[in-house]
Amino acid sequence: MKSGNIASKRLKGVINQDREILSPGSFRVLKKEIGAIVAKYLDIDKRKIKVILEQKDNENYSLKADLTIKESFKEK
């Protein structure tokens, strides 16, 4: 199996797990609110926010957010 096919299969699995934990609507709201909070402190590209919710074991989950900080960002 090609690496692209393996990556695609893994991504589909992650997306399906996300849907089991939160409804698609709730997941979109979570993503939007994370972006709004981070945007208070950093200049981010709100169109490029990626949020992944992964199950670590039977009881624990991991939430990962990938946000692109614009080059124009400079701490004042």
Sequence and secondary structure as in RCSB ss.txt:
>XXXX:A:sequence
MKSGNIASKRLKGVINQDREILSPGSFRVLKKEIGAIVAKYLDIDKRKIKVILEQKDNENYSLKADLTIKESFKE
K
>XXXX:A:secstr
  HHHHHHHHHHHHHHHHHHHS HHHHHHHHHHHHHHHHTTS B GGG EEEEEE SSS EEEEEE  B TT   
 
